[in-house]
Amino acid sequence: MTRAWNNPLRDPRDKRLPRIAGPSSLVIFGVTGDLARKKLMPAIYDLAHRGLLPAGFSLVGFARRDWEHQDFGELVHDSVKEHARTPFKESVWNRLAEGIRFVQGTFDDDDAFDRLAQTVKDLDAERGTGGNTAFYLSIPPSAFPVVTKQLARSGLADASDDTWRRVVIEKPFGRDLKSAKELNEIVNDVFPEESVFRIDHYLGKETVQNLLALRFANQLFEPIWNANYVDHVQITMAEDIGLGGRAGYYDGIGAARDVIQNHLLQLLALTAMEEPVSFAPRALRAEKVKVLSATKPLGPLDETTARGQYAGGWQGGMKVPGLLQEGGFAKDSTTETYAAVTLEVQNRRWAGVPFYLRTGKRLGRRVTEIAVVFKRAPHLPFDSTSTEELGQNALVIRVQPDEGITLRFGSKVPGTTMEVRDVTMDFGYGHAFTESSPEAYERLILDVLLGEPSLFPVNEEVELSWEILDPILAHWAKKGAPEAYPPGSWGPPSADEMLERTGRNWRRP
Ligand SMILES: NC(=O)c1ccc[n+]([C@@H]2O[C@H](COP(=O)([O-])OP(=O)(O)OC[C@H]3O[C@@H](n4cnc5c(N)ncnc54)[C@H](OP(=O)(O)O)[C@@H]3O)[C@@H](O)[C@H]2O)c1
């Protein structure tokens, strides 16, 4: 069989062809951080391994340590060996290592940014990066403005007619609508909107992109994807770990800002949006903007939201500290580690359907899923005892782990009597496809180098998401400490009551 990439008859616009980035370099700020070591540098290696980076690709690390190029090279080497998805190959590594450089400095050091500008220039001359550079801000959000301004001051942000400069910004993008607007202004003063890539790494996940295929490539689901058939939607991102060592980032931020504002609202947008006219970036983002504009908190907020903070106790046979005992957190911290909200998408398709979004740390299991729960059949022509064990039909998109889709429906229990019970039908990526899914950061870094913005939220999406969340955050700010919940549980009692009040229950994935 002729493979897609070496078939001369195939149209070069064919979306199945591997896309290889053009000449370019990537500068990472915050290279000693967790994200850079565990995700970014391994993803760059994986892209190199798959042959998706250009020949002269160069990687520049910027950090305050007093390092030489080879010290940084060692850091990249070790993080690749430990965390890369694809096997370590000396030949791939050696090629990548030739383009690795390090610049030492702090964010307020003009000289350091001038040296960085010179390094970027030298790399173009030596390795033919075409003057095209992406700047990845893998740094504390408080440093986004100063680094953006330094990029402007040093001329690093200046593109020309035939070169590009792009900036990649990690979450969280602001801490409320006001600060997000201020940050957008600073960033857009320096980079035009099409050069700004705000990362929401959930959008880089295969399972999330598959939501679009599931909805829009099939005839089966779309006719019932509305308030006539859907009872409610539950979007969950649960983690079983705590926040040890992350106080600097998390204290005062909390679960809603950390996860609901970005990941969960993006999942809601993809679940609820109308079919885009195409998958062109503008068309896709326009639909997300439309659906986020129609999304509002459903009140009263005391009954339709819940927040909690994990207490100390036992989890999986281990004694674990509560948040207030974790190093670095204020002893009276009111930061929530669990948040649940009820939203409504106020349009013809969804009016009246609650969207329940929840996230938390130290919960029973690590799982992210979208569950579309359908209404009961309007009439059951069985004795009531026959359907006692019949729940509601549900379509569950398993985002992680165990990526796939589950359909739950009622089936007759074998035997001579009529008894109907829930069964599930499963699609698992691991079973259906032989190739493993790329890591989200692999896909997203490649998209940045290719200038392909579809999977990156635009500033309007970010601002709309804060508009949805701000009234809830303001409501919580007026209340005292969040309710405590035991480690390994599924959140505080008020979260259960929030659904029980409407005759529903959270799924226990
Ligand atoms: N970790 C994740 O999984 C994850 C997931 C999603 C988003 N994010 C976001 O990604 C970004 C990075 O996260 P992270 O977990 O990697 O953070 P981190 O471990 O705290 O690393 C922060 C990095 O920034 C550098 N830095 C801080 N202040 C600096 C200064 N004044 N001058 C120069 N360098 C400075 C640190 O360098 P030193 O080593 O010299 O201190 C370090 O390399 C954050 O915006 C975070 O919100 C992280």
The ligand as a Gaussian input file, in Angstrom:
#p B3LYP/6-31G(d) Opt

LIG

0 1
 N        3.077000      22.492000      35.782000
 C        2.059000      22.256000      35.007000
 O        1.676000      21.127000      34.736000
 C        1.306000      23.397000      34.381000
 C        0.136000      23.110000      33.737000
 C       -0.526000      24.145000      33.134000
 C       -0.037000      25.419000      33.186000
 N        1.091000      25.698000      33.834000
 C        1.573000      27.081000      33.786000
 O        2.859000      27.058000      33.196000
 C        3.687000      28.040000      33.774000
 C        4.917000      27.382000      34.369000
 O        4.507000      26.423000      35.329000
 P        5.525000      25.542000      36.159000
 O        4.707000      24.566000      36.919000
 O        6.599000      25.041000      35.268000
 O        6.115000      26.632000      37.190000
 P        7.397000      26.492000      38.074000
 O        7.789000      25.077000      38.261000
 O        7.145000      27.343000      39.278000
 O        8.516000      27.193000      37.162000
 C        8.563000      28.559000      36.944000
 C        9.804000      28.912000      36.116000
 O        9.883000      30.331000      36.005000
 C       11.180000      30.759000      36.399000
 N       11.106000      32.078000      37.067000
 C       10.252000      32.455000      38.026000
 N       10.464000      33.736000      38.355000
 C       11.502000      34.174000      37.592000
 C       12.221000      35.417000      37.464000
 N       11.884000      36.478000      38.196000
 N       13.219000      35.501000      36.560000
 C       13.568000      34.428000      35.809000
 N       12.919000      33.230000      35.887000
 C       11.919000      33.104000      36.763000
 C       11.666000      29.701000      37.364000
 O       13.066000      29.738000      37.367000
 P       13.963000      29.354000      38.656000
 O       14.162000      27.875000      38.577000
 O       15.217000      30.102000      38.463000
 O       13.163000      29.771000      39.864000
 C       11.115000      28.447000      36.711000
 O       11.941000      28.018000      35.655000
 C        2.806000      28.774000      34.784000
 O        2.223000      29.876000      34.128000
 C        1.732000      27.753000      35.118000
 O        0.563000      28.373000      35.542000
 C        1.781000      24.707000      34.429000

